[in-house]
Every structure is written in C-alpha cells, then in structure tokens.
Amino acid sequence: MLAGAALLGALLLVSVVIPPSTRGPRDSASNIPTSTTTVAPTTTPAPTTSTTTTTTTTTEPPYDGWVDPETSGTRWGETVEGLLTFRGNPTRTFYGEGPIPEQPEIIWRFPDSPMCSPSSSGGEVITWCGTGWTGQPSIFEKDGRIWTAFGAYSRAIHVLDADTGERILPDFPTGDIIKGSVTIDPDGFPLLYTGSRDNFYRVIALDRDEQVELWKLSASAVSPTLWNNDWDGAGLIIDDHLFIGGENSQFHIVKLNRGYDPDGLVSVDPELVFNAPGWDDELIGAVGRNVSIENSVAISGNTVYFANSGGLVQGWDITGLTDGVEPTRVFRYWAGDDIDASIVIDDEGMLYVGVEYERGTERSRTEGQVIKLDPSRPDDPRVWGVDARPRLDSGVWATPGIVRDLIIVPTDTGEILGIDRATGEVRWRKQLPGPTWSSPVIVDDVWIEGDCSGVLHGFDVSDTTIDPPELWSVELGGCIESTPAVWRGHIVVGTRSGYVYGIG
C-alpha cells in the first residue's frame, strides 16, 4: 500500500509507553581491565617471484538495477570512505579496511563514567549500560579526520574523533535507549540515520555546531502494526531512498529528497512512499503476533530481503520503485522461529540466515538454525541447514560472516561454527564464553570476535579449512554484544560495561 495518509502521522509528536522487549539485558557496569595478550602465529615465508604479464582491459556496462550482486564483500560507493552502516554495504558483507593492528591495545575509552539509563523490559524498568546488539559504530573520513558515530544505552547518539575518543559534536539525546547501529549517508550528504526505542527513526544533520534532527518517522505512522515501536535495524540509503524495517512489524521505504538550503546547510524533505506488513495470515496462525522486524534489510539485484521474529524470510521486488511501481513480495520462506540476525547475501545471490530456537517448533527442528537459501528456486529454496539448538532459548543472534568459501556463525551458547558455504559441512567448532551475539568481522584474513567475558579476539583465517589459531586478545570488560567497526588501523567497539573503546 502506498502510504500518503501515513506520512501525516509521521509528523505528529506522540507520547508512547514502550512495550516489553523480546531481549533481556546483560549485567551492567563491571571493572575495566586493559591487558593485551598477543599469540605469536607460526608462519612460513612466501617465496618472492617476479612475473611479467600482458593484460587486456574490457569495460563492463554499468549494472542495470539497484545493487549489483557482484558488489558483495566490497565497500559501498566511492563518495564517502568508511564503514557506513551495519556490515558496511547493502548485502551486509563488508567489514571495513585494514591494516589490523598486530599488537592491538586500548588507545581511548569513552566516556569518563559508564553510559547507563533505565528502560522497560518485560514490564520491569531495568538499567542498561554501554552498547548492545547490534551496536556497530560507523567509522568514516570527513574534513581531514576519522569520525566514529554510534548510539548507546546512554539514550544518545555520540560523534567522536576515532583517533582520540574526543567529542566532535555534542551528544544528541533520544527518549530511550538505542540498541541498533547507525547509518551514515553514503552519497556525501552530512546526514546520520538512526532508530531508538523511543518510537522514532530519525534523520540527523552533522553539518552544524551540534547534531540537529531534520525529520523523524513514528512507528505509529503506519497501520496496521504489531508488537512494539522500537527500531533496531540499520537503514540502507540507495538512490535517495531509505529502506528500513521496524519492530512495528512493517517494512518502510522513504524518498528522502536530500539537498541543501540557501545557507548551504543539508536539508531533507522526506516522503513515505511505501509500507507493508512483514507478516501474513499464515504466519500469524503459525506463531502468533510476535513478528517484529529487528534485523537490517539487505538488497541484492532488485530485491530487498529481510526476516522477522516469526521466522519469515521474504524478498520484495523494487524494480519499478522510482517509476511509481509498488513493490511486491516475490519470495517467502518460513524458517520456523525468530530471526533477528540480518540476512547475508553472497555474490551469487545466495542468502545465509541465522535462526534462534525459542519456540521449539517442528519446522525449526527440521530446517536448522543456520540456513542457506537460493531465492532463484522460490518453491524449494533450502540448499542446506545446520542444527545449533542444544536447548530452548539457543540458536543464532549474530549475523553470519563470509570469508571466501567459509561462513562463520557465532551461536548463543558461545560455540562458533565454521561452515563450508557450498556444502553446509561444519569444518570446525570453537568455544568462547557465551552468549556470542557480536557478529564476525573479517579484514585482511583476521577474524575479530567479541565474547561475553569482555575479551576481544583476533583469529587467523588465512586457511579456512582449519580451526583458526588466535593471534591476539584484548581484555575490555563487560559482555561484548556489539559488533566491532574496523577502519585503517582503528577498531572501535562497545561493551555492556558502559564504555566504547578505541583500539589501535
């Protein structure tokens, strides 16, 4: 449905009571050790050779569509250098750029005292500290500096210098905590996009002396809605359109109409051009009304993919969106249980899906908790599935990571699986203190993973066939639910201890 009337509702300031979250908190502040352990790897020097070759350059025509599938694994766009959204690109497969520090250590810690604030969970007001799931900072180059921006349980957006941890702009307050990851505009407009538990998804200007809200979309601006009014997903910005799912269980598309005002300051004039429920009657009949969209939408080709807490994986065709053609659902697959992890898409258009095991349905027992899907076979898309359900309330919250022929999948119990992408064979298993909700980051054959004892690990994945040896570890303190951000020698990550760390 096109949502002209719904846009008017987006502009109304509403006061809401936050329904209970589907996710419980971790313990709040703990002591902050700062030790680093480096493990010397065994290496064999490669021989040096010199080869002369003759090459012929063939110019390929530009891709005719929204997102070229072959851009999987690469940085999105050339205008802004950095990691600009959760997992960096529309297929959620870009982890940042090296070099990775060989002996990393804590350079700075933000802020001076723990970031904590109250928020309702399960009908009880609880104090939340630090950053949580997914909580990946954006890190990008602007005005001759490296900036990092993130939302936190401080009920605020923070914009810092990634070299020093000092504020570049004053904090922007929100009405409740922020669990998800922010997005930085990939086209060079000084804009930040973020959701909060306070009912709103916002567009914030970064070209003033302070962060300034230019627009916000209310979770109650559309109808019908189910579940609650949180925004955990990180939006995608492509061709002046914002794509975002909400815990109101709706999928939204906003035409941003970005520009600059007469004073040269960035401006937007957004229009909600499409919204649709992420559920159908069949799903409600199978699982009930908990069908919120907590993951970040992914796009490959002309299809937007996402899943919901009812376990419904879906694809929406946006081929004619800019010509006024309404998107239509072209792919449907029910995994049987809650899917909060974002869908990851490889360069062949295959989908990798992490599934929780909360309801104990027969479907989730037969399909598995790590699933590869081929959407070109809509009637029989499942390529393989891997079980990861030792008990109820287990499975996968972290978004899987791709490294060449391997997919790395942390699970709720702390067991991490290295799975052959082609066959689904589990090549190796590694145990860390769980839960491991932090999503894998792989840059320059180093896999970075946080655990729930507060340790950030670096593993060598240059050989994907073996259990990766540890290269180094850094003790941060507090469960690491958030996903680290990596950019040219910088690692930025938050923990539930109340702090965000700059590591170099």
Stockholm file with secondary structure:
# STOCKHOLM 1.0

chainA/1-504         MLAGAALLGALLLVSVVIPPSTRGPRDSASNIPTSTTTVAPTTTPAPTTSTTTTTTTTTEPPYDGWVDPETSGTRWGETVEGLLTFRGNPTRTFYGEGPIPEQPEIIWRFPDSPMCSPSSSGGEVITWCGTGWTGQPSIFEKDGRIWTAFGAYSRAIHVLDADTGERILPDFPTGDIIKGSVTIDPDGFPLLYTGSRDNFYRVIALDRDEQVELWKLSASAVSPTLWNNDWDGAGLIIDDHLFIGGENSQFHIVKLNRGYDPDGLVSVDPELVFNAPGWDDELIGAVGRNVSIENSVAISGNTVYFANSGGLVQGWDITGLTDGVEPTRVFRYWAGDDIDASIVIDDEGMLYVGVEYERGTERSRTEGQVIKLDPSRPDDPRVWGVDARPRLDSGVWATPGIVRDLIIVPTDTGEILGIDRATGEVRWRKQLPGPTWSSPVIVDDVWIEGDCSGVLHGFDVSDTTIDPPELWSVELGGCIESTPAVWRGHIVVGTRSGYVYGIG
#=GR chainA/1-504 SS CCCHHHHHHHTSCCCCCCCCCSSCCCCCCCCCCCCEEECCCCCCCCCCCCCCCCCCCCCCCCCSSSBCGGGTTSCSCSSSCEECSTTSSTTSCCCEECCCCSSCCEEEEECSSCCEEEEEETTEEEEEESCCSSCCCEEEEETTEEEEEEEETTTEEEEEETTTCCEEEEEEECSSCCCSCCEECTTSCCEEEEECTTSEEEEEECSSSSCEEEEEEETTSSSSCCSCCCCCSCCEEETTEEEEECTTSEEEEEECCCEECTTSCEECCCEEEEEEESCCHHHHHHHCSCCCCCSCCEEEBTEEEECCTTCEEEEEECTTGGGTCCCEEEEEEECSSCCCSCCEECTTCCEEEECEESSCCHHHHHHCSEEEECTTSTTSCEEEEECCCSSSSEECCSCCEEETTEEEEECTTSEEEEEETTTCCEEEEEECSSCCCSCCEEETTEEEEECTTSEEEEEECSSTTSCCCEEEEEECCSCCCSCCEEETTEEEEECTTSCEEEEC
#=GC SS_cons         CCCHHHHHHHTSCCCCCCCCCSSCCCCCCCCCCCCEEECCCCCCCCCCCCCCCCCCCCCCCCCSSSBCGGGTTSCSCSSSCEECSTTSSTTSCCCEECCCCSSCCEEEEECSSCCEEEEEETTEEEEEESCCSSCCCEEEEETTEEEEEEEETTTEEEEEETTTCCEEEEEEECSSCCCSCCEECTTSCCEEEEECTTSEEEEEECSSSSCEEEEEEETTSSSSCCSCCCCCSCCEEETTEEEEECTTSEEEEEECCCEECTTSCEECCCEEEEEEESCCHHHHHHHCSCCCCCSCCEEEBTEEEECCTTCEEEEEECTTGGGTCCCEEEEEEECSSCCCSCCEECTTCCEEEECEESSCCHHHHHHCSEEEECTTSTTSCEEEEECCCSSSSEECCSCCEEETTEEEEECTTSEEEEEETTTCCEEEEEECSSCCCSCCEEETTEEEEECTTSEEEEEECSSTTSCCCEEEEEECCSCCCSCCEEETTEEEEECTTSCEEEEC
//
